[in-house]
Amino acid sequence: MKPLAQTPAKAESDTDASTARAAGDIVHHPIASGPLGLDTSMKGKYCIVTGSNCGIGLQVARGLMRRGAHVIMACRNMTACEQAAAVLRGEGLSGSCACRVVDLENPSSIRAFVSQQAQELAVSTDSVGNSGSGRASGVGGDGAAGLRGGQQPQQARRYVDVLVNNAGVMGVPPASDGSDRHLTTNHLGPYLLTRLLLPHMTHGSRIINVASRVHYTGSLSLVSDPNGRAETIRNDTHHWFWQYCRSKLCNVLFTAELQRRYGYESPFALTAFRSSGSGVGVGIGSSRTLEGIGGGIGAHAVSPGLVDTGILRYLLPGQLQWLLAPLRPLFRTPAQGAEVVLYAASSPELQGRNTLFLHDCREKQPSAAARDPRLAADLWRVSAALLGMPEEGEEPGKGSR
Ligand SMILES: NC(=O)c1ccc[n+]([C@@H]2O[C@H](COP(=O)([O-])OP(=O)(O)OC[C@H]3O[C@@H](n4cnc5c(N)ncnc54)[C@H](OP(=O)(O)O)[C@@H]3O)[C@@H](O)[C@H]2O)c1
């Protein structure tokens, strides 16, 4: 695989990074600042980061704000979210943030979040100053649509520049109906969120799915009907580890199908736009043609490495966390874990590239299962069916669940 970023450099200078452990550096290859992405301005970019009240997500929010972005911190625990936002606001970063509630286990909560986002995006450029990213600005573009002197304020629709599907769980018990909450939180919730937000994205927007290298050990099997058409996801393991691995495999497969449908130069998107004219993902709205969008959306799955966060809390309650002490030297800091996310969200290097999977800010070949286009297409269709939504399109807020 061709390395996208090779130059070792300083870690992100977040608070955690200042305490970066030497042992962590053995396996960690921090990316360079400068043209490779860490210094890329995100001024005026509208970014949504799920699960940003702690762990990797919080560092991603911090990094985006440092680059000047407006970050929607999409979290389920508003108290924790507001506390985290207050810390970030107190750091004098050039960007801004706002807290919004979303519970990825609850489709109604996701739909309510997207409806609220739709309203917030439909504001005049005048009232948001230079934070409006304007049409077709994309990541790395010059951002603000702005108003010239003497112009009347006008309604100018803004778009989501970056969606980071970061929130996730590991080691959670099944739901009361026996369903796998790893699948619900780590895949189905982000799938629904992304599908509903696609109409609010534009050419150059990016979707970053925080996956993991454990997807290499994940397997996914879909139950088929007598005609061989996949119908549902087989719940063939009840062990949390394999469920987690499966959910992370779903992250990469979902990314692959996003690329096929809406990625750069996607032939599928071309067909979809030409045949329907509207209503399919990024093509929604009569004035938005494929030509106007000019190629599509960047979708990337990333692996942050082994990171010292609270993700093990479901397996090891607080009083037993000391058991992790011997392993901690192997862990990366959350700021280090966030680097690949920030790179994927902002680097000009990735513009126009359908890079599927990144680890250490380098392109890495994902597992054979993750590269199976049939499996990716089936997962897309089955996920839509499980959520009671059509395979393509859907106006936000009109779903059945
Ligand atoms: N840590 C690692 O070594 C590692 C390695 C590879 C991949 N990852 C991935 O990195 C991502 C972030 O994990 P992390 O290590 O930073 O873990 P973390 O510190 O536990 O953070 C997880 C975040 O997800 C949120 N979340 C969980 N369930 C949610 C739900 N139903 N709705 C909305 N938000 C929800 C959590 O909110 P609450 O605070 O309310 O629980 C928290 O903000 C995950 O996707 C994980 O799979 C982590």
The ligand as a Gaussian input file, in Angstrom:
#p B3LYP/6-31G(d) Opt

LIG

0 1
 N      -10.059000       2.952000      22.498000
 C       -9.546000       2.147000      21.573000
 O       -8.521000       1.478000      21.783000
 C      -10.194000       2.050000      20.232000
 C       -9.569000       1.267000      19.256000
 C      -10.150000       1.164000      17.992000
 C      -11.337000       1.825000      17.743000
 N      -11.936000       2.571000      18.716000
 C      -13.194000       3.239000      18.386000
 O      -13.082000       4.590000      18.712000
 C      -14.389000       5.137000      18.947000
 C      -14.350000       5.991000      20.201000
 O      -14.074000       5.154000      21.303000
 P      -13.261000       5.622000      22.577000
 O      -12.139000       4.691000      22.738000
 O      -13.005000       7.082000      22.546000
 O      -14.332000       5.256000      23.709000
 P      -15.032000       6.127000      24.848000
 O      -14.061000       6.978000      25.553000
 O      -15.813000       5.115000      25.628000
 O      -16.022000       7.062000      24.038000
 C      -17.143000       6.538000      23.415000
 C      -18.115000       7.647000      23.132000
 O      -19.244000       7.085000      22.465000
 C      -20.404000       7.538000      23.139000
 N      -21.532000       6.643000      22.985000
 C      -21.631000       5.347000      23.329000
 N      -22.862000       4.888000      23.077000
 C      -23.555000       5.917000      22.541000
 C      -24.889000       6.072000      22.089000
 N      -25.786000       5.070000      22.138000
 N      -25.275000       7.257000      21.601000
 C      -24.402000       8.292000      21.556000
 N      -23.127000       8.224000      21.982000
 C      -22.728000       7.037000      22.483000
 C      -19.976000       7.631000      24.582000
 O      -20.912000       8.392000      25.313000
 P      -21.058000       8.215000      26.920000
 O      -19.946000       8.991000      27.531000
 O      -22.406000       8.784000      27.192000
 O      -20.953000       6.746000      27.212000
 C      -18.639000       8.302000      24.401000
 O      -18.803000       9.668000      24.190000
 C      -15.324000       3.925000      19.044000
 O      -16.023000       3.806000      17.817000
 C      -14.381000       2.756000      19.185000
 O      -14.928000       1.559000      18.678000
 C      -11.387000       2.694000      19.948000

